[in-house]
Amino acid sequence: MRHVILATAGHVDHGKSALVKALTSTDPDRLPEEKARGITIDLGFAHMDLSAPDEPLPGLSVGIVDVPGHEDFVKTMVAGVGSIDLALLVVAADDGWMPQTEEHLQILDYLGVTRAVVALTKSDLVGNNEFEAAAAVREQLRHSPFAQAPLVPTSVVTGRGLDELKTALARALAHTEAQPDLGKPRLPVDRVFTLRGIGTVVTGTLTGGRLTRGQAAVLQPGGVPCRIRSLQNHRTEIETGEPGMRTAVNLADVEPRSDAHPEGVGRGDVLTLSALGGPSATADVWIQRSSRLAAGASPAARPLKDRTRVRIHFGSANAAATLFFQGGRDLLAGQSVLAQARFESPVFMMLGDRFIVRDWSEQVTLAGGLVLDPDGDRKRWQAKPRVALLEARASAPADIGVWLATQLERDRLVRRDALLKKARCSDVEVAAALGRLAQDGAVILFDELAVHASWWADLKRRAAERINLEHRARPERLGLALSELAAALEDDVSLPGAFEVLVADLAEGEFRQVGTVIQRRTHRPDLPQRLKAAGAFVRQALAEKPLEPPSRKHLASDQPLQQALQFLLDTGQAVEISADIVLSAEGYADALARIKAHLQRTGAATVSDLRQALGSSRRIMVPLLEKLDREGVTLRQGDLRRLGPRV
């Protein structure tokens, strides 16, 4: 069975719940107040199995969400239609198109719902006027996404049209795309209750990925950790919930939200995974107002002003926010604008999510929106580069390549495993899009990092200039200390591992790393003219008595001599034995060879033995042997030295 979600929509008292009951034998109105008042107040749920007789597809397991139609409960209606495959738009033949019919249609449009079946209910009440009633509905649908939607006259009293409606629903659902498994499960919680002996249960429509029995999860936006004890789909125990399923989840370690448990779970929370990131109080968005508003006299048609305080509905939640419009202009019916939603408390949204904007008093629906960046920047959101990023995303709202390119243009250097974590796309889709960008030369990929190609080229150019400057200013040095290069580029390579990747990339070309410095491959260290005499003096002093050189203090008694000695050490022409002893490279090599030869002949020797063999002093021999001990060339055993493991 393929799992799909159907939601009703339409004006109050047009027969939505009665139609669901007639189709499924389940009364979605479960609350005593709903029974007493005869209207739907909260979300109701039902289920039926369908199959399209002329479609070569598996059967359909249809989860039904029945929504209230009264104007006072539109916010509840929005919570039920956030993740659906098909809308069942219900219009009573005797009443016709009504205010909430129109508002519900606009909400469906704003949320990106493109498929619907229209049920013309109460057709038994209009007699010969059924054709006119249907034509009037068709006229209202003419400039909407549902202009070509099947329209089925029905009557729950006579049973007319119910089979035809089931067939129309099956055919429409058979042509909807299966909800994808993105590896990013989200269950917007629309109901919470407690069962004796079981504990806390939440329900919702699972999207974006799978949830499994025993899995660790988190409730956002509070970041409350929990564990999935068990799952059900239409009262049947399952091991794994899949995208498109109405899913009931028994949660461990969490209570329903109440005064006693304010941190508990409630409607509007999202059951998801901690790897998908956390909530944010700012989102960059695209706001669009329906052109249908211009045709009516509703308060919703009034200009939507910059910095208006509103309620934003997304998933099963709604949150207080203030909208800031790009350019600060009012937004009229049929217009759209880049904006920033600044929430009064953090929310959990993803790039690509759609939402509804309603006025603060929750009386009218004002607009719809699309999340362009769920982690907005309040300080720089109107800067030109930022605006260009948002405009590009708004113009291609489902193009992962554009999402990636704009993120890399903004962030320049990111970890590959962190790219678009809070976006409606899978890791496989991200990897494929990255590969295409890399082939086009827009992105450079390393094992763990992705970088914006032109920015990376500029970063390497600046690094090269800094190395070249060091070569010109201090030609006696091997090159630029890596620590100095890292400090010079600190703002650009602060991401862990980024500097090491930069050095490795430089070393693939004209540069190489030598110990703790980096140099051009063509660089040959040389003493500047002002130090040549000092260099000659130090070389001569070390060469006169290779194994009895003067102390470092006497060898480099002034700054030029110190600089010259450091040059010889950096270039390998001299070897530091201890803080006070320096040998020429030739003297050190000769001493090392003679020590190895002596120990190979004798097997072991004391300091005195080796001192006499080399004709040196204890002042030189003790620190020399200690150095060889550290390097594993010799091995000390009491007073004796033997050849070490690294010979």
N, C-alpha and C positions, 0 to 999 in steps of 0.2 A: 504494500500500500504506500502511496505517496501522500505525505502529510501537507495539507494546505490550510490556510486561514481565511475565513470569510467573516466580514463584519457588516452589520446592518447600518443604515443611515436613513434619516428622514424625519419629518415633523412629528410632533407628539400626536398620539391617538390616530395615527395612520395605519396601525396594525402590524408593526414590526414584530413585537413579541408573539402575537397571535399567529403570525405567519411562521415564525421559527417553531412554535409548538406544533403547528400543523405539519411541518416538514419533518420534524424529528421526534415527536411525541414527548418532548421535554419542555416544561414550562420554564423559561429563563428568568421569570420574575419570582424570586425565592423569598424576598423580604416581606414580612407582615404588612409593613406600610405600603409596599407596592400593591399588595392584594387589596388593601383597604381603599387606596386612592385610585386604583385602576390605571396607574401609569408606571412606567419604568423609571426608577430612581438611580439605581446602581447598575454596573455592568452585569449582564447575565451571560450564561455559557451553555452551549449545547453541542451535540456532535451528530454527524451522520456520515454514512459511507455512500459514495456515488460512483457511477461509472458511465462514461459516454458511450452509447451503443455503437457509434460510428467512428470511434477513435481507438487506434491500436496502442493504447496506453494502459498501464496498470490502474487498478481501482484507486479512488481518492478517499482518504480519511480526512474529512472536513471538520475542522474545529471552528465553531461559530461563536462570535462575540456579538451579543445583542446590546445595543447602546440606547440610552435614554434620548428622547426627542424633544423634551421640554427645554425652553430657553434657559431655565435656571440650572440645567445640568449639562450644558455644552462642554464644560471642562471635563466632566466624566466621559462624555462621548469621545473627546479627543484622546483620552487615555486608552480607549478601546480600539482605535483604528491606526495606531502608530506603526504596526508591522503586519500588514495584511496582504493577501494575494488578490483578493477580489472584494468589491463592495456590492452589497445588495441594497440598492437605493429603492426605498419604499415610498410610493406616492398614492394617496387615497384618491380613487376616481371621483368621489363625490366632493372632495375638498380641493383637489388640485394642488398646484405649486404654492407652497407656504413659506413663511420667513425662515423656519429652521431647515426646510428642504434646501433652500438656497444657501444658507450658512453651512450646512453639512456638505453640500457639493463643493463649495469653495475650500473647505477644510481638506476634503479628499484630494482636491487639485493641488493645494499647497504641499501636501504630504507626498506627492508624487504617485498617487494611485492612478493608474491608467486604464484599468479594466473594471467594468461594472455590469451588472444585470439589473434592469429596472422591473420591479413588480408593481403593477397597477392594481392595488388592493381594493376591496369593497366594490368590485365591478358589478356585483349583483344589485347595487343600489342606484345605478345610473341608467339601467335599461338600454334604450336605443341610443343613448348619448355616449356610449363607450368610445366610439371612434373619435368624437370631438375631444373627450377627456384625454385619450392617448395622443392625439395630435397636439394638444396644448402642452403636454409634457415634452413631446418631441421638440417643440419650438423652444422650450426653456433649455433643452440640452444642446441646441444647435451649435452654440459657440462654446462648447465645453469639451473636455477629453472624452466624454461619454456620448458624443453625438451619434455614434453607430452602435451603441449598446443595445443588446436584445431587450425588448419590452414585452412583458408577459402579463396579460390581464388575469387576475386571480380572485378567488373568493374562498375564505376559510369556512364560510357558512355552507356553501354548496359543494366545496371541494374542487371547483373549476380551476383549471390551470396549474394545479400543484405538480402534477407529473411533468407538464411542459416546463414548468419553472425548474424542476430538478434537472431535466435534460439540458436546459439553457445554462444552468450553473455548472454542470459537469463539462459541457463543451467549452465554456469560458475558462474554467479552471484547468482543463487539459492543455490549453494553449499558453498558460502562464509558465514562466521559467521557474524551475525548482529553486528554492532559497539556497544560496550557496553556503558551503562550509568553509569559512575563512580562517578557522582556527582561533576565532575571537568571540567566544560565546558571550551573549548578553541576554539576560532575562529581566525585562522591565517588570517589576512586581506590581500586579494590579489587584491582588487580593492576598490577605494574610489572615490566618486563623490557627487555632490550637485544637488538636485532637487528643483526647485522653489516652494516655499510654503511648502516644506517638510524639507529641511535641509540636513545635512550630512548623507550619506548612505555608509556603508561598506559591502562588500560581502566576503564570504569565505566558506570553508567546516567545519561545526561544528563537533567537536569531543569531547569525554570525558564526556559529560553531556548536560543538557538542559539550554536554555536561554529563558526567559519569558518576555512578554510585561510588561513594568513598572519596571523591575528589575534594581537595582543598579549594576554597573559593573565598571571595570577598564581597561585601556589600558596599556599594558606592552610593552617594559620595562620602559616606562616613569612614570608609576604609576599615569596616568591621570584619575581621576574619571569621570564617565559619567553615563547616564541613557538610558535604551532602551525604545524608544518611541513606536516602532512597528517593526514587523518582517514579512518577506515574504519568501516563498519558490516557486521558479519558477513563480514569479509575483502573487502569491496567498497569501492573508493576512492570517497569522496564529497567534495564541496566544502563542504558544511555539515551539521553534526550537529544534529538537532532533538530537542525534548523527547520522552522515551519511547524513545530509541534506546540500545541497547548500542553504545557508541562506543569505538573505539581511537584514541588521539591520539599522534602522533609529535611529541615536544617538542624544541625547540632550546634550548640554553643551560642545560640541567639534567641532572644525573646521577641514577641510582638511589641511594637512601639507603644508606650504608655507613659503616664506620669511617673510610674515606678521604674520604667526602663526607657528613658528618652533616647538611649543609643540603640534601641532595638530596631527591628525591620518594619517598614510600613510601605503603603502604596507610594510609588514614585522612586523607590530605591531600585538599584540595578544589581542583580546577582551576576558576577563576572569573575575574571581571574586577575590576580594582582599583577601579572606580567604586562597587562595592558595599560599600566600607568594609573595616575591618580586624577582627582578632580581639579577643576580650575574655576576661578571666579570671573574669568574674562574670555570671551570668544569673539573672533572676527567672523562676520557673517555677511550674507547677501540677503537683503530684505526685498520682497516683491509684493505688490498689492494688486489684487485682481481687477481687471478692467470691468468686471461685472458690477463692481461697487458703484460705478458712475451712473448706472441705470436706475439705482434705487434711492430712496430718501432716508435710508437707515443712518443712524449716527456713525456707523462704521465707514460711511463715505466721506466723512470730514477729513481734511488734511491731517496726516500723521506728522507731528512736529518733532524736530530734533530734541533730544534729551527728554523724551517722554518716558515716564515710569509705566511699565507694562507688566503683564504676566506672560511668560514664555512657556509653552506646553511642548514637551518632547517625551517620547516614550510614554510611560505612564505617569510622568511627573509634570508639575508646573512650578515655576520659580519666579520670584520677583526680580526685575532687572530694569535698567535704564538703557535706552537705545541712543547711541551717538551716531549721527549720520555723517558720512563723508561730505564735506562742503557745508554742513549745517543747514541744508535747505529742507523745506517741508516736502513730504512725500504724498503725492496725489494718487487717486485710483489709476491703475494701469501702469504705474511707474515702479522703478526698482532702484536700489542704491546700495553701495557698500556701507557697512555699519559695524559698530562694535557694541556687543551686548555685555554690560557690566552687571553681573549678578550680585545680589545682596548676600548670598552665601554660595559656597562652591557647588558646582554641578558636574556630572560626569557625562560628557558628550564626546563624539568622535567626528573627525573630518568626514564630510559627506552626509551627516545626519540632517534630516529635515525637521522643521518645527513650526509651531503656530504662535502668532502674536495676538493676544487679546488685551482689551483695555483693562485698566487697573481694577475697575469695579466688576469685571467678569461679565459684562453685559453683551459685548459685541466682539466679533472676530475682525481684526484690523488688517492682518497681513500674514504671509508665510515667509519662511526663511530657510537658508542652507548654511551649514557650518563650513567655513573656509579654513579656519584654524581654531581648534578647540582650546589652545593655550595662547590667547592673545596677549599683546604687549600694550599696556595702556599708555606708555610714554611715546612710543615710536609708531603707532599704528597708522598715522596719517603721513609719515615720511614717504617720499616718492618711491624708493625701492619697495617698501612694504605695500604701498597701494598697487604697484605694478604686479606684485606677487598675487595679491587678492583678486585683482581684475583678471589675471590669467586663469586662476582657479574658477572664478565665476563664469568665465566664458567656456570652460571645459569641465563641467562639474563632476564628470565621471571618468576623467582621463587620468589614470594613475601616473602616466609619464609626465604630465603637467604637474601633478602634485609633487612628484619627486624632484623635477627640475627646479621648481620654485623653492622647495625647501632647501635644496643644495645651494641655490643662488643666494638664499638668505643666510643659512647657517654655514655654508662653505665646506665644512668638514664635519662629518658625523660618523658614528658607529653604524655599520651596516645593519646590525641586529636591532637597532633602535629606530630605524627609518619607518615612518608611518605606522608606528605601533597603535596610535589612536586614530586609525583611519579605517574606512569600510573597504578593506582589501586584504588579501592573504599574503603571507610571506612569499609564496610561490609567484604571485602576480608582481610583487615588488621586485623580486630577483630578476624576473623576465624583463620588466620595464627598465631596471638598472642596466641590464645587458644591452638593451637597445640604445640607451643613452650613451653607454660607453662606446658602442660601435660608431655612433654619430660624433664622437669626440667631445661630448658635452660633459662627461663625467669620467674620472679616473678611479678605478677600483683597486683596492689593496685587499689583503686577506680579511681584515676586520674593519677597514675604513672605506668610505666613499667620499670623494672630494670634487668640488667644482673645478673643472679643468682649467679655465682661464685664471681663476684665482690661485690655483696650485702653481701654475707656471709663474705667476707674479711672485708668489712666496719663494719659489726656488731662485728666481732672479734676485730678490732682495737678500736671500741667504748667500748667494754667490758674491754679491757686492760686498757684503760684510766680510767674507773670507778674503777677498781680493784686497780690501782695505787693510786687513791685518798683515797680509804678505808685503804690501808696500810700506806700511809703517814699521814693521818689525821683521825684516827679511831674515834675521838670524833665528827666528823661531820656526819650529816645525809647521805651525799653522795656527788656526784659531781654536782655543779651548771650546769644547762642546758646551760647557756650562755658560760661556759667554755668548755663544750663538743662541742657546736656548733662552737666555735672558733678553737678548735683542728681539726675539720673535715671540716673547711670552704671551702676548694677547692673541696670537694666531694659533699657537700649538698647545693651548692649555688642556685640551682633551687628552686623557691618559693614553700613552702610546703614540700620540701623533708626532712628537718630535723624533722618536726613534724611526718612524716610517719616513719622515722627511730626510733624515741622515742616510738611511738605506737607499732612498731614491736618488739622492745626490751622488752616492757612491756608485750608482749604476752608470754614471756619466763621467764628467770631467774631474770628479773629486774622489778622495778616499779618506777613510778614517784610519788614523794611526794612534792607537792607544786612546787617549782622552782628548785628542785634537782632530780637526778635519783640515785637509789641505787640498790644493789643486794637485793633480797627478804630475803636472809639469814643474811643480815648485821644488827648487833645490835651495835649502837654507844656506845663507852666506852671511858672514859678519859684515856690517856696514863699515865704511872706511874709517870712521872714528874709533872703531873697536878692533881694527886689525892688529895694531901693535900689542894691545892687551892680549889678544888671542895668541899671538906668537909667543909672548912671554909665558902664558900658562902651558902651552904645548911643550915648550922647552923645559919648563920646570918639572913637568910630569915625565918627560922622556929621559932626563938626566939620570934619575934613579927610579926606575919603573916600580920597584917593590919597596922603596923607602922615600916616597914623595913627601914634600912639606905638608904640614897640616892645612886644612881648608882655610883656616883663619889667616895663615901667612900667605897662602896661594892666591887668595882673592881679598886683598886688604883694602881695596877701594871699589867704588861702584863700577867703573869700566872693567876691572878684573872680574868682579862678580858676574857681570853680564856676559863676559867672554866665557867664563867657566860654565855658566848655565847653558850657553849655546853649545859647548862641547858635550855636555850631558844630554841635551835634547837631541842632538844629532848622532849620538852613539859614539862619539870620539873619546868620551871619558865615561867612567862607570863609578857611580856612588856606592861606596862600600858601607859607610856609616855617615852620621852627621858631620864627622870631622875628617874622614878619609875618602879621597878620590884617587882612582888609578886611571892611567891612560887605557884606552881600549886594548891596545897591544899588550900592555903590561898585565892587564886582567886576564886576557886570553892565555898568555904564557903561564901565569900562575895557575890557572885552572887546569891546563894541560899537564903541568908538572905534578900537581896534587893528585890528579886521577892516575897518572902513571905510577906514582909512589905507592898509592893505596892498592893498585892492581898487583904490584909486586909483593907488598908486605901484608896485605889483608887488613891491617889496622895500624894506626899511628897516633901518637900524642901530638899536642900542639907544638911541643918542643921538637919532636922528630920532624915535623913538616916545616917548622921555622928553619931548622938547620938545612933541610933538603933544598929549600928555596933561597937560603941566604938572606932571610928577612928578619924582622924584629917582631916581638910579641905585640907591639902597638899596631902592627899591620895584620898579623896573622890571626889574632883572636877575632876582630870584627869580620875579617874575610871568611873565616870558617863559619861564623854565625850566619852570615849571609847565605853561604852554600848549604847550611843546615836547613834554613827556611825554604830554600828552593828545591830541596830534595836531592841535591848533588851529593852531599855527605850525610851521614847518619851518626849522631853522637850517642855513644854508649859509655857512660861514666867519663873517664878521662880519654877514651879512645874515639877515633873517628874511623868509620868504614864508608865504603861507597854507598850512596843512597839509592832509592828506588827510581830516580829519574836520570840515572846515568845512561 
